[in-house]
Amino acid sequence: MTSIQIFESIKGWHTKEQNEYDVDLEHHRYSKQGIEGMIFGLAAKINEEWRYEKTDLDSEKLI
């Protein structure tokens, strides 16, 4: 495997994870998961912000 193939593989995995956890770097947040996500997903019909957790700057740098 070449370094370009490894890079593309990691990039693909990263994009998949971002989509799975609904990471929104522009608004510094990600979707709540599990039971909490289901409960707040229903409540988000009233207020969309309740569906998300805020990210901290250190975590965003890793993303």
C-alpha positions in Angstrom: 0.0 0.0 0.0 1.4 3.4 -1.0 1.3 6.5 1.3 -1.3 8.0 -1.0 -3.5 4.9 -0.6 -3.1 5.0 3.2 -3.9 8.7 3.2 -7.1 8.2 1.1 -8.1 5.3 3.3 -7.7 7.4 6.5 -9.5 10.3 4.8 -12.4 8.0 3.9 -12.7 6.5 7.4 -12.6 10.0 8.9 -15.4 11.3 6.6 -17.5 8.2 7.4 -17.1 8.8 11.2 -17.9 12.5 10.8 -21.1 11.6 8.9 -22.1 8.9 11.4 -21.8 11.2 14.4 -23.2 14.2 12.5 -20.1 16.4 13.3 -20.7 20.0 12.4 -17.4 21.8 12.7 -18.9 25.1 11.5 -21.3 25.3 14.5 -18.8 23.4 16.8 -21.2 20.6 17.7 -22.0 16.9 17.1 -25.3 14.9 17.5 -26.1 13.2 20.8 -26.0 9.4 20.5 -27.8 6.4 21.9 -30.9 6.8 24.2 -30.0 10.4 24.9 -29.9 11.1 21.1 -33.4 9.5 20.7 -34.9 11.6 23.5 -33.3 14.8 22.5 -34.0 14.0 18.8 -37.7 14.1 19.6 -37.2 17.3 21.6 -35.3 18.8 18.7 -38.6 19.2 16.9 -39.1 22.1 19.3 -35.5 23.4 19.5 -32.9 22.0 17.1 -30.0 22.9 19.5 -31.2 20.2 22.0 -30.1 17.5 19.5 -26.4 18.5 19.7 -23.5 18.6 22.1 -20.9 21.3 21.9 -17.3 20.4 21.0 -14.3 21.9 22.6 -11.5 23.5 20.6 -9.0 20.8 21.5 -11.3 18.1 20.1 -11.9 20.1 16.9 -8.2 20.3 16.3 -8.1 16.5 16.3 -10.9 16.4 13.7 
